[in-house]
Amino acid sequence: MAERVHFTAGGVTLAGDLRVPPGDRPRPALVLTGPFTGVKEQVTGLYAARLADAGYVTLAFDHRNFGESEGLPRRHEDPQGKLHDLRAAVSYLRALPGVDGDRVGVVGICLGAGYALRFAAFDPRVKVFVGIAGAYNDPYAMRSGMTEQGYAQALASFSEVLERQDQGGEPEYLPAVAASGEAAMPGDEPFAYYGTERSAAPSWVNEVTRASIRELITVDNMMGADFLSPKPGLIVHGVVDRFCSPEGAEEAYKRMGEPKKIVWLDARLHIDLYDTEPYVTQAVTETTAFLTTHL
């Protein structure tokens, strides 16, 4: 059973769901961070519940600007803010009487895996990293995929958006998902999850700031792989993924030092690892086995 909790990160109040397994002894704890635009009742909530059943105290929460957490502009991706949120989440967990403060890990799914990797690499309180269906954003890879000209044009367009905002204009938004037409995550697959009852959550809204895309193409979370060791790291990824490339997962794994492990699941859609069996159970099983050894 989840308990609604609140904690602060740099003056911003964040809302989370805390799950504490029964028993009196202090337990290891996990902070979860999830997909772009996601809220705690969706992917992170599912994994938090499953990992709590496995004996871990879990905290799934809404990052600043999203869901039930505070923060402006609403539904704006704030990479540095997300790292602050994760730091505050670990501080909150370590203060709980039912948590073994020396056994705290971070689990990231989709975009959250990249943030979890970068965060874990530089916070010595975090003892283990797990990334599931991860997006390990890297501006070098982004520029290569978009071509130098395309990348420069994208940066110019986002600068125009932000300049209008700097001069007093309102933040500009676009749909988070759309089956057709412009969206931050266009196409049938994201819409099949977010655009239907499949992921229904009262606090999720189908929009995101246009400037959020600039953050996604400029943030470097892949660098965390270079600094994670000797902290243990696990990557779980589908063999086919059109949205978070297997090549990116392989690159993160190669750049991580020991101890590390990568597990390839026979999933064919990115969102298979959001809520579809047997893939979620397989991911949870691999995660708990790794945590049993390393946390």
Summary of the structure (lengths in Angstrom):
residues: 295
radius of gyration: 18.1
end to end distance: 23.2
largest distance: 58.9
contacts: 1082
relative contact order: 0.15
helix: 40%
strand: 22%
